[in-house]
């Protein structure tokens, strides 16, 4: 699996988005980018879909360490986090597993950075209080 998720059942999409950004901030991540996939699909294709955002999350200290170990790792940064609404109204929040980067880069010096980033992102995920997906 390339990520881990939690499902929130008692909040609106906007509340889940705010909670997710706050949880990331509590772990030292800022949101550098926010892509409104729902709006883009509507504008570009005329396609309707439930709310869906991609957040580009960055922990500057960890990003700096990763870039020191592998300058081209910027191709894999920032860490993507998704917030998407299911047809049921539940909101799924998903986090890219930083271990995916280690497998792609293949440099042992990146492992400690990925380990630390994973711990932070898993804490952010757990703090949302949703139900984790199996294996997540």
FIMIKOL-921633 format. One record per residue: x, z negated, y of N, C-alpha, C, O in turn. Coordinates in Angstrom, 1 decimal, always signed. Example, Ala and Ser with C-alpha at 12.3 -4.5 7.8 and 13.67 -1.06 7.14 Angstrom:
<pts>
((+13.2, -7.8, -5.7), (+12.3, -7.8, -4.5), (+13.2, -7.8, -3.3), (+14.2, -8.5, -3.3))
((+12.8, -7.1, -2.2), (+13.7, -7.1, -1.1), (+12.9, -7.9, +0.0), (+13.4, -8.0, +1.1))
</pts>
This chain:
<pts>
((+0.8, +0.0, -1.2), (+0.0, +0.0, +0.0), (+0.9, +0.0, +1.2), (+2.0, -0.6, +1.2))
((+0.4, +0.6, +2.3), (+1.2, +0.7, +3.5), (+0.8, -0.2, +4.6), (+1.3, -0.1, +5.7))
((-0.2, -1.0, +4.3), (-0.7, -1.9, +5.3), (-1.6, -3.0, +4.7), (-1.7, -3.1, +3.5))
((-2.1, -3.9, +5.5), (-3.0, -5.0, +5.1), (-4.1, -5.1, +6.1), (-3.9, -4.8, +7.3))
((-5.2, -5.5, +5.7), (-6.4, -5.6, +6.5), (-7.2, -6.9, +6.4), (-7.0, -7.7, +5.5))
((-8.0, -7.1, +7.4), (-9.0, -8.2, +7.3), (-10.3, -7.6, +7.9), (-10.3, -6.8, +8.7))
((-11.4, -8.2, +7.4), (-12.7, -7.7, +7.8), (-13.4, -8.8, +8.5), (-13.6, -9.9, +8.0))
((-13.9, -8.6, +9.7), (-14.6, -9.5, +10.6), (-16.1, -9.2, +10.5), (-16.5, -8.1, +10.7))
((-16.9, -10.2, +10.2), (-18.3, -10.0, +10.1), (-19.1, -10.6, +11.2), (-20.3, -10.3, +11.2))
((-18.6, -11.4, +12.0), (-19.4, -12.2, +12.9), (-19.1, -11.9, +14.4), (-19.4, -12.7, +15.3))
((-18.4, -10.8, +14.6), (-18.1, -10.4, +16.0), (-18.4, -9.0, +16.3), (-18.5, -8.1, +15.4))
((-18.5, -8.6, +17.5), (-18.7, -7.3, +17.9), (-17.4, -6.5, +17.9), (-16.3, -7.2, +17.8))
((-17.4, -5.2, +18.0), (-16.2, -4.4, +18.1), (-15.3, -4.9, +19.2), (-14.1, -5.1, +19.1))
((-15.9, -5.0, +20.4), (-15.1, -5.4, +21.6), (-14.5, -6.8, +21.4), (-13.4, -7.0, +21.9))
((-15.3, -7.7, +20.8), (-14.7, -9.0, +20.6), (-13.6, -9.0, +19.6), (-12.6, -9.7, +19.8))
((-13.7, -8.2, +18.6), (-12.7, -8.0, +17.6), (-11.4, -7.4, +18.2), (-10.3, -7.9, +17.9))
((-11.6, -6.5, +19.1), (-10.5, -5.8, +19.8), (-9.7, -6.9, +20.6), (-8.5, -6.9, +20.6))
((-10.5, -7.6, +21.4), (-9.9, -8.7, +22.2), (-9.1, -9.7, +21.4), (-8.0, -10.1, +21.7))
((-9.8, -10.2, +20.3), (-9.2, -11.2, +19.4), (-7.9, -10.6, +18.8), (-6.9, -11.4, +18.7))
((-7.9, -9.4, +18.4), (-6.7, -8.8, +17.8), (-5.6, -8.7, +18.8), (-4.4, -9.0, +18.5))
((-5.8, -8.3, +20.0), (-4.8, -8.2, +21.1), (-4.3, -9.6, +21.3), (-3.0, -9.8, +21.5))
((-5.1, -10.6, +21.4), (-4.7, -12.0, +21.6), (-3.8, -12.5, +20.5), (-2.9, -13.2, +20.7))
((-4.2, -12.2, +19.2), (-3.5, -12.6, +18.1), (-2.1, -12.0, +18.1), (-1.1, -12.6, +17.7))
((-2.0, -10.7, +18.5), (-0.7, -10.0, +18.5), (+0.2, -10.7, +19.6), (+1.4, -11.0, +19.4))
((-0.4, -11.0, +20.8), (+0.3, -11.6, +21.9), (+0.9, -13.0, +21.4), (+2.0, -13.4, +21.8))
((+0.1, -13.7, +20.6), (+0.5, -15.1, +20.2), (+1.7, -15.0, +19.3), (+2.5, -15.9, +19.1))
((+1.9, -13.8, +18.7), (+3.1, -13.6, +17.8), (+4.2, -12.8, +18.5), (+5.1, -12.3, +17.8))
((+4.1, -12.6, +19.8), (+5.2, -12.0, +20.6), (+5.1, -10.5, +20.7), (+6.0, -9.8, +21.1))
((+3.9, -9.9, +20.3), (+3.7, -8.5, +20.4), (+2.9, -8.2, +21.6), (+1.9, -8.9, +22.0))
((+3.3, -7.1, +22.3), (+2.5, -6.5, +23.4), (+1.9, -5.2, +22.9), (+2.4, -4.7, +21.9))
((+0.8, -4.8, +23.5), (+0.2, -3.5, +23.1), (+0.7, -2.5, +24.1), (+0.3, -2.5, +25.3))
((+1.5, -1.6, +23.7), (+2.1, -0.5, +24.5), (+1.1, +0.7, +24.7), (+1.1, +1.3, +25.8))
((+0.4, +0.9, +23.7), (-0.6, +2.1, +23.7), (-1.9, +1.7, +23.1), (-1.9, +0.8, +22.2))
((-2.9, +2.3, +23.5), (-4.3, +2.1, +22.9), (-4.9, +3.5, +22.9), (-5.2, +4.0, +23.9))
((-5.2, +3.9, +21.7), (-5.8, +5.2, +21.5), (-7.2, +5.0, +21.1), (-7.5, +4.4, +20.1))
((-8.2, +5.5, +21.9), (-9.6, +5.5, +21.6), (-9.9, +6.7, +20.7), (-10.3, +7.8, +21.3))
((-9.9, +6.6, +19.4), (-10.1, +7.7, +18.5), (-11.5, +8.2, +18.6), (-11.8, +9.4, +18.6))
((-12.5, +7.2, +18.7), (-13.9, +7.6, +18.9), (-14.1, +8.5, +20.1), (-14.7, +9.6, +19.9))
((-13.6, +8.1, +21.2), (-13.8, +9.0, +22.4), (-13.1, +10.3, +22.3), (-13.6, +11.3, +22.7))
((-11.9, +10.3, +21.7), (-11.1, +11.6, +21.6), (-11.8, +12.5, +20.7), (-11.9, +13.7, +21.0))
((-12.4, +12.0, +19.5), (-13.1, +12.9, +18.6), (-14.3, +13.5, +19.3), (-14.7, +14.6, +19.0))
((-15.0, +12.7, +20.1), (-16.2, +13.1, +20.8), (-15.8, +14.2, +21.8), (-16.5, +15.2, +21.9))
((-14.8, +13.9, +22.6), (-14.4, +14.9, +23.7), (-13.8, +16.2, +23.1), (-14.1, +17.3, +23.6))
((-13.0, +16.1, +22.1), (-12.3, +17.3, +21.6), (-13.0, +18.1, +20.5), (-12.9, +19.3, +20.5))
((-13.8, +17.4, +19.7), (-14.5, +18.0, +18.6), (-16.0, +17.9, +18.7), (-16.7, +18.6, +17.9))
((-16.6, +17.1, +19.6), (-18.0, +16.9, +19.6), (-18.5, +16.0, +18.5), (-19.7, +16.0, +18.2))
((-17.5, +15.4, +17.8), (-17.8, +14.6, +16.6), (-18.1, +13.2, +16.9), (-17.4, +12.5, +17.7))
((-19.2, +12.7, +16.4), (-19.6, +11.3, +16.6), (-19.0, +10.4, +15.4), (-19.0, +10.8, +14.3))
((-18.5, +9.3, +15.8), (-18.0, +8.3, +14.8), (-18.1, +6.9, +15.4), (-18.2, +6.8, +16.6))
((-18.0, +5.9, +14.5), (-18.0, +4.5, +15.0), (-16.8, +4.2, +15.8), (-15.8, +4.9, +15.7))
((-16.8, +3.1, +16.6), (-15.6, +2.7, +17.4), (-14.4, +2.6, +16.5), (-14.4, +2.1, +15.4))
((-13.3, +3.1, +17.0), (-12.0, +3.1, +16.3), (-10.9, +3.2, +17.3), (-10.8, +4.1, +18.1))
((-10.0, +2.2, +17.3), (-8.9, +2.1, +18.2), (-7.6, +2.0, +17.4), (-7.6, +1.3, +16.4))
((-6.6, +2.7, +17.9), (-5.2, +2.5, +17.3), (-4.4, +1.8, +18.4), (-4.3, +2.3, +19.5))
((-3.9, +0.6, +18.1), (-3.0, -0.1, +19.0), (-1.6, +0.1, +18.6), (-1.2, -0.1, +17.5))
((-0.7, +0.4, +19.6), (+0.7, +0.5, +19.4), (+1.3, -0.8, +19.8), (+1.6, -1.1, +21.0))
((+1.6, -1.7, +18.8), (+2.1, -3.0, +19.1), (+3.6, -3.1, +19.0), (+4.2, -2.5, +18.1))
((+4.2, -3.8, +19.9), (+5.7, -3.9, +20.0), (+6.1, -5.3, +20.3), (+5.6, -6.0, +21.2))
((+7.0, -5.8, +19.5), (+7.7, -7.1, +19.8), (+9.1, -6.7, +20.3), (+9.9, -6.2, +19.5))
((+9.3, -6.8, +21.6), (+10.6, -6.3, +22.1), (+11.9, -6.8, +21.4), (+12.8, -6.0, +21.2))
((+11.9, -8.0, +21.0), (+13.1, -8.6, +20.4), (+13.3, -7.9, +19.0), (+14.4, -7.5, +18.7))
((+12.2, -7.8, +18.3), (+12.4, -7.1, +16.9), (+12.6, -5.6, +17.1), (+13.4, -5.1, +16.3))
((+12.0, -5.0, +18.0), (+12.3, -3.6, +18.2), (+13.7, -3.3, +18.6), (+14.4, -2.4, +18.1))
((+14.3, -4.2, +19.5), (+15.7, -4.0, +19.9), (+16.6, -4.2, +18.7), (+17.5, -3.4, +18.5))
((+16.3, -5.2, +17.8), (+17.1, -5.4, +16.6), (+17.1, -4.2, +15.7), (+18.1, -3.8, +15.2))
((+15.9, -3.7, +15.5), (+15.7, -2.5, +14.6), (+16.4, -1.3, +15.2), (+17.1, -0.6, +14.4))
((+16.4, -1.1, +16.5), (+17.0, +0.0, +17.1), (+18.6, -0.1, +17.0), (+19.3, +0.9, +16.9))
((+19.1, -1.3, +17.1), (+20.5, -1.6, +16.9), (+20.9, -1.2, +15.5), (+22.0, -0.7, +15.3))
((+20.1, -1.5, +14.5), (+20.4, -1.2, +13.1), (+20.2, +0.3, +12.7), (+20.9, +0.8, +11.8))
((+19.3, +1.0, +13.4), (+19.0, +2.4, +13.1), (+18.4, +3.0, +14.3), (+17.2, +2.9, +14.6))
((+19.2, +3.7, +15.2), (+18.7, +4.3, +16.4), (+17.4, +5.2, +16.2), (+16.6, +5.3, +17.1))
((+17.3, +5.9, +15.1), (+16.2, +6.8, +14.9), (+15.0, +6.1, +14.4), (+13.9, +6.8, +14.2))
((+15.0, +4.8, +14.2), (+13.8, +4.1, +13.8), (+12.7, +4.2, +14.8), (+11.5, +3.8, +14.5))
((+13.0, +4.6, +16.0), (+12.0, +4.8, +17.0), (+10.9, +5.8, +16.6), (+9.8, +5.7, +17.1))
((+11.2, +6.6, +15.6), (+10.2, +7.5, +15.1), (+9.1, +6.7, +14.4), (+8.0, +7.3, +14.2))
((+9.4, +5.5, +14.0), (+8.4, +4.7, +13.2), (+7.8, +3.6, +14.1), (+7.1, +2.8, +13.6))
((+8.2, +3.5, +15.3), (+7.8, +2.5, +16.2), (+6.8, +3.0, +17.2), (+6.8, +4.2, +17.5))
((+5.9, +2.3, +17.8), (+5.6, +0.8, +17.6), (+4.9, +0.6, +16.3), (+4.5, +1.6, +15.6))
((+4.6, -0.6, +15.9), (+3.8, -0.9, +14.8), (+2.3, -0.6, +15.1), (+1.8, -1.1, +16.1))
((+1.7, +0.2, +14.3), (+0.3, +0.5, +14.5), (-0.6, -0.6, +13.9), (-0.4, -1.1, +12.8))
((-1.6, -0.8, +14.7), (-2.7, -1.8, +14.3), (-4.0, -1.0, +14.6), (-4.2, -0.4, +15.7))
((-4.9, -1.0, +13.6), (-6.2, -0.3, +13.9), (-7.3, -1.4, +13.9), (-7.3, -2.4, +13.3))
((-8.3, -1.1, +14.8), (-9.5, -1.8, +14.8), (-10.6, -0.8, +14.7), (-10.8, +0.1, +15.6))
((-11.4, -0.9, +13.6), (-12.5, +0.1, +13.4), (-13.7, -0.6, +12.9), (-13.7, -1.5, +12.2))
((-14.8, +0.0, +13.4), (-16.1, -0.5, +13.0), (-16.7, +0.2, +11.8), (-16.7, +1.5, +11.7))
((-17.2, -0.5, +10.8), (-17.8, +0.1, +9.6), (-19.3, +0.4, +9.9), (-19.8, -0.2, +10.8))
((-19.9, +1.3, +9.2), (-21.3, +1.5, +9.4), (-22.2, +0.2, +9.3), (-23.2, +0.2, +9.9))
((-21.7, -0.7, +8.5), (-22.4, -2.0, +8.3), (-22.4, -2.9, +9.6), (-23.1, -3.8, +9.7))
((-21.5, -2.5, +10.5), (-21.3, -3.3, +11.7), (-20.1, -4.2, +11.6), (-19.6, -4.8, +12.6))
((-19.6, -4.4, +10.4), (-18.4, -5.2, +10.2), (-17.2, -4.5, +10.9), (-17.2, -3.3, +11.0))
((-16.2, -5.2, +11.3), (-15.0, -4.7, +12.0), (-13.8, -4.9, +11.1), (-13.5, -6.0, +10.7))
((-13.1, -3.8, +10.8), (-11.9, -3.9, +10.0), (-10.7, -3.8, +10.9), (-10.6, -3.0, +11.8))
((-9.8, -4.8, +10.7), (-8.5, -4.8, +11.5), (-7.4, -4.6, +10.5), (-7.3, -5.3, +9.6))
((-6.6, -3.5, +10.7), (-5.6, -3.2, +9.8), (-4.2, -3.2, +10.5), (-4.1, -2.8, +11.6))
((-3.2, -3.6, +9.7), (-1.8, -3.7, +10.3), (-0.9, -2.9, +9.4), (-0.9, -3.0, +8.2))
((+0.0, -2.1, +10.0), (+1.0, -1.4, +9.3), (+2.0, -2.4, +8.7), (+2.4, -3.3, +9.4))
((+2.3, -2.3, +7.4), (+3.3, -3.2, +6.8), (+4.7, -2.8, +7.2), (+5.1, -1.7, +6.8))
((+5.4, -3.6, +7.9), (+6.8, -3.2, +8.3), (+7.7, -2.8, +7.2), (+8.7, -2.2, +7.3))
((+7.4, -3.3, +6.0), (+8.2, -3.0, +4.8), (+8.2, -1.5, +4.5), (+9.1, -1.0, +3.9))
((+7.2, -0.8, +5.0), (+7.1, +0.6, +4.8), (+8.3, +1.3, +5.5), (+8.8, +2.3, +5.0))
((+8.7, +0.8, +6.7), (+9.8, +1.3, +7.4), (+11.1, +1.2, +6.6), (+11.9, +2.1, +6.6))
((+11.3, +0.0, +5.9), (+12.5, -0.2, +5.2), (+12.6, +0.9, +4.1), (+13.7, +1.4, +3.9))
((+11.5, +1.2, +3.4), (+11.5, +2.2, +2.4), (+11.9, +3.5, +2.9), (+12.6, +4.3, +2.2))
((+11.4, +3.9, +4.1), (+11.7, +5.2, +4.7), (+13.1, +5.3, +5.2), (+13.7, +6.3, +5.1))
((+13.6, +4.2, +5.8), (+14.9, +4.3, +6.5), (+16.0, +4.1, +5.4), (+17.0, +4.8, +5.5))
((+15.8, +3.2, +4.5), (+16.8, +3.0, +3.5), (+18.1, +2.3, +3.9), (+19.2, +2.5, +3.3))
((+18.1, +1.6, +5.0), (+19.2, +0.9, +5.5), (+19.0, -0.6, +5.3), (+18.1, -1.2, +5.9))
((+19.9, -1.3, +4.6), (+19.7, -2.7, +4.3), (+19.6, -3.6, +5.6), (+19.0, -4.7, +5.6))
((+20.3, -3.2, +6.7), (+20.3, -4.0, +7.9), (+18.9, -4.1, +8.6), (+18.7, -5.0, +9.4))
((+18.0, -3.2, +8.2), (+16.6, -3.2, +8.7), (+15.8, -4.3, +8.0), (+14.8, -4.7, +8.6))
((+16.1, -4.6, +6.8), (+15.3, -5.5, +6.0), (+15.0, -6.9, +6.7), (+13.8, -7.2, +6.7))
((+15.9, -7.6, +7.3), (+15.6, -8.8, +8.0), (+14.6, -8.7, +9.1), (+13.8, -9.5, +9.4))
((+14.7, -7.6, +9.9), (+13.8, -7.3, +11.0), (+12.4, -7.0, +10.4), (+11.4, -7.5, +11.0))
((+12.3, -6.2, +9.4), (+11.0, -5.9, +8.8), (+10.4, -7.2, +8.2), (+9.2, -7.4, +8.3))
((+11.2, -8.1, +7.6), (+10.7, -9.3, +7.1), (+10.1, -10.2, +8.2), (+9.0, -10.7, +8.0))
((+10.8, -10.3, +9.3), (+10.3, -11.1, +10.4), (+9.1, -10.5, +11.0), (+8.1, -11.2, +11.3))
((+9.1, -9.2, +11.2), (+7.9, -8.5, +11.8), (+6.7, -8.7, +10.8), (+5.6, -8.9, +11.3))
((+6.9, -8.5, +9.5), (+5.8, -8.7, +8.6), (+5.2, -10.1, +8.7), (+4.0, -10.3, +8.7))
((+6.1, -11.1, +8.7), (+5.6, -12.5, +8.8), (+4.7, -12.7, +10.1), (+3.6, -13.3, +10.0))
((+5.2, -12.1, +11.2), (+4.4, -12.2, +12.5), (+3.1, -11.5, +12.4), (+2.1, -12.1, +12.8))
((+3.1, -10.3, +11.8), (+1.9, -9.5, +11.8), (+0.9, -10.1, +10.8), (-0.3, -10.1, +11.0))
((+1.4, -10.7, +9.7), (+0.5, -11.3, +8.7), (-0.1, -12.6, +9.3), (-1.3, -12.9, +9.0))
((+0.6, -13.3, +10.1), (+0.1, -14.5, +10.8), (-1.0, -14.1, +11.8), (-2.1, -14.7, +11.9))
((-0.8, -13.0, +12.5), (-1.8, -12.5, +13.5), (-3.0, -12.1, +12.7), (-4.1, -12.4, +13.1))
((-2.8, -11.4, +11.6), (-4.0, -11.0, +10.7), (-4.8, -12.2, +10.3), (-6.0, -12.2, +10.4))
((-4.1, -13.2, +9.7), (-4.7, -14.4, +9.2), (-5.5, -15.2, +10.3), (-6.5, -15.8, +10.1))
((-4.9, -15.2, +11.5), (-5.5, -15.9, +12.6), (-6.9, -15.4, +13.0), (-7.6, -16.0, +13.7))
((-7.1, -14.1, +12.7), (-8.4, -13.5, +13.0), (-9.6, -14.1, +12.2), (-10.7, -14.0, +12.6))
((-9.3, -14.8, +11.1), (-10.3, -15.5, +10.4), (-11.2, -14.6, +9.6), (-12.3, -15.1, +9.1))
((-10.9, -13.4, +9.3), (-11.7, -12.5, +8.5), (-11.5, -12.7, +7.0), (-10.8, -13.6, +6.6))
((-12.0, -11.8, +6.3), (-11.8, -11.8, +4.8), (-10.7, -10.7, +4.5), (-10.9, -9.6, +4.9))
((-9.7, -11.1, +3.8), (-8.6, -10.1, +3.5), (-9.1, -9.2, +2.4), (-9.8, -9.6, +1.5))
((-8.6, -8.0, +2.5), (-8.9, -7.0, +1.4), (-8.1, -7.4, +0.2), (-7.0, -8.0, +0.3))
((-8.6, -7.0, -1.0), (-7.8, -7.3, -2.2), (-6.4, -6.7, -2.1), (-6.2, -5.6, -1.7))
((-5.4, -7.5, -2.4), (-4.0, -7.1, -2.4), (-3.5, -7.2, -1.0), (-2.3, -6.9, -0.8))
((-4.3, -7.5, +0.0), (-3.8, -7.5, +1.4), (-3.4, -8.9, +1.8), (-3.0, -9.1, +2.9))
</pts>
